[in-house]
């Protein structure tokens, strides 16, 4: 028995089930990160003058800028992988999905060096309120990157993409849902970068 609305759009929402599900999930993620951003604002307002600016100066803006460019690039390659499937070009899909994974790996490696530099200089989450927020927000974001990579790897490997040969439109819809999640993760970083590193 085939589950309805995996290819055809629902009459009530105009969306397929996977897209509806991912939008509902992303709404919960907006509430999660929205609460953390709100906590940051309130704590910054209550902090002694110059405290957040002092600890913020300990962050590595060039590395964060590099990571921003890497994530923006990964969003482009994710779109291109989905577009390749729409154009029935599976080989290009694999190339662009592989590039998305590469960008994600680069992001995590850069973040690793950024974290270890902090630890080397005896800067930990317990060092200040700002650092506690910094490690919480960037750490949670990093976990979302890892979660996205796990799903992308699944669709990149043969056992995950075999559906392309039997139900290509269904597989394309799955990749689109993963892409929506990935764009959300990138968008969160677009907010994190200026709030933590530049303000």
C-alpha positions in Angstrom: 0.0 0.0 0.0 1.5 3.4 -1.0 1.4 6.3 1.4 -0.5 9.2 -0.3 1.0 12.7 -0.8 4.7 11.6 -1.1 4.8 12.8 -4.7 1.4 14.6 -5.2 0.6 17.7 -3.1 -2.0 17.5 -0.4 -5.3 19.3 -1.3 -5.5 21.0 2.1 -1.9 22.4 2.3 -0.6 22.4 -1.2 2.5 20.6 0.1 3.7 17.0 -0.1 4.0 15.2 3.2 7.8 15.5 3.5 7.8 19.2 2.9 5.0 19.8 5.4 6.8 17.7 8.0 10.1 19.5 7.5 8.4 22.9 7.8 6.7 21.8 11.1 10.1 20.5 12.4 11.9 23.8 11.4 9.2 25.8 13.2 10.2 24.0 16.4 13.8 24.7 15.6 13.0 28.4 15.2 11.5 28.4 18.7 14.6 26.6 20.1 17.1 29.0 18.6 14.8 32.0 19.1 14.7 31.3 22.8 18.5 31.1 22.9 18.9 34.3 21.0 16.4 36.0 23.3 18.4 34.8 26.3 21.6 36.3 24.7 19.9 39.7 24.3 18.6 39.7 27.9 21.9 38.6 29.4 23.8 41.2 27.3 21.5 43.9 28.5 22.1 42.9 32.1 25.9 42.5 31.8 28.4 45.1 33.0 29.3 47.7 30.4 32.0 46.4 28.1 31.9 42.9 29.4 30.4 41.2 26.3 32.6 43.4 24.0 35.7 42.3 25.9 35.0 38.6 25.6 33.7 39.0 22.1 37.2 40.4 21.1 38.6 37.0 22.0 36.8 35.4 19.0 38.5 34.9 15.7 36.5 37.0 13.1 38.6 35.9 10.0 37.9 32.2 10.8 34.2 32.9 11.4 34.1 34.8 8.1 35.7 31.9 6.3 33.1 29.5 7.8 30.3 31.9 6.7 31.5 31.7 3.1 31.9 27.9 3.4 28.3 27.5 4.6 26.9 29.9 2.0 28.7 27.8 -0.6 27.2 24.6 0.8 23.7 26.1 0.4 24.5 26.7 -3.2 25.8 23.2 -3.8 22.8 21.7 -2.0 20.4 23.6 -4.3 22.4 22.5 -7.3 22.2 18.8 -6.2 18.4 19.1 -6.0 18.3 20.9 -9.4 20.4 18.2 -10.9 17.8 15.6 -9.8 15.1 17.7 -11.3 17.1 17.7 -14.6 17.5 13.9 -14.3 21.3 14.2 -14.0 22.2 11.8 -11.2 26.0 12.1 -11.8 25.9 15.9 -11.2 23.7 15.3 -8.2 26.5 13.1 -6.7 29.1 15.8 -7.4 27.2 18.6 -5.8 26.1 16.5 -2.8 29.7 15.5 -2.3 30.7 19.2 -2.4 28.1 20.0 0.2 29.6 17.3 2.4 33.0 18.7 1.8 31.9 22.2 2.8 30.3 20.8 6.0 33.5 19.0 6.9 35.5 22.1 6.3 33.2 24.1 8.6 33.6 21.6 11.4 37.4 21.5 11.0 37.6 25.2 11.2 35.3 25.2 14.2 37.6 22.6 15.8 40.6 24.8 15.5 38.7 27.8 16.8 37.5 25.8 19.9 41.0 24.3 20.6 42.6 27.8 20.4 40.1 29.0 23.1 40.9 26.0 25.3 44.7 26.5 24.7 44.2 30.1 26.1 42.2 28.8 29.1 38.9 30.1 27.8 36.0 27.8 28.6 32.2 28.1 28.9 32.8 28.8 32.6 35.0 31.8 31.9 32.2 34.3 31.4 28.5 34.6 30.6 29.4 35.5 27.0 31.6 32.4 26.6 28.8 30.2 28.0 26.4 31.6 25.4 29.0 31.4 22.7 29.8 27.7 23.3 26.1 26.9 23.8 24.9 28.5 20.5 27.9 27.5 18.3 28.0 24.0 19.9 24.3 23.4 19.3 24.7 24.7 15.7 27.6 22.3 15.2 25.4 19.4 16.3 22.9 20.4 13.7 25.6 20.5 11.1 26.6 16.9 12.1 23.0 15.8 12.0 22.6 17.2 8.6 25.8 15.5 7.4 24.6 12.1 8.6 21.4 12.5 6.5 23.3 13.8 3.5 25.8 10.9 3.7 22.9 8.5 3.7 21.5 10.0 0.5 25.0 10.2 -1.0 25.8 6.5 -0.5 24.4 3.7 -2.8 22.0 2.2 -0.2 20.5 5.6 0.5 20.1 6.7 -3.1 18.9 3.5 -4.7 15.4 4.9 -4.6 16.4 7.1 -7.5 16.3 4.1 -9.8 12.8 3.1 -8.8 11.0 6.3 -7.6 13.0 9.3 -8.8 10.4 11.9 -8.0 10.0 10.6 -4.5 13.8 10.6 -4.0 14.0 14.1 -5.3 11.4 15.2 -2.8 13.4 13.7 0.0 16.5 15.5 -1.1 14.5 18.8 -1.2 13.4 18.2 2.4 17.0 17.7 3.5 17.9 20.9 1.5 15.3 22.9 3.5 16.9 21.7 6.7 20.4 22.5 5.5 19.3 26.0 4.4 17.9 26.6 7.9 21.2 25.5 9.5 23.0 27.9 7.3 20.5 30.7 8.1 21.1 30.2 11.8 24.8 30.8 11.3 24.1 33.9 9.3 22.4 35.3 12.5 25.1 33.8 14.8 28.0 35.3 12.9 27.2 39.0 13.4 25.6 38.6 16.8 28.5 36.8 18.4 31.5 37.9 16.3 30.7 41.5 15.1 28.4 43.2 17.6 
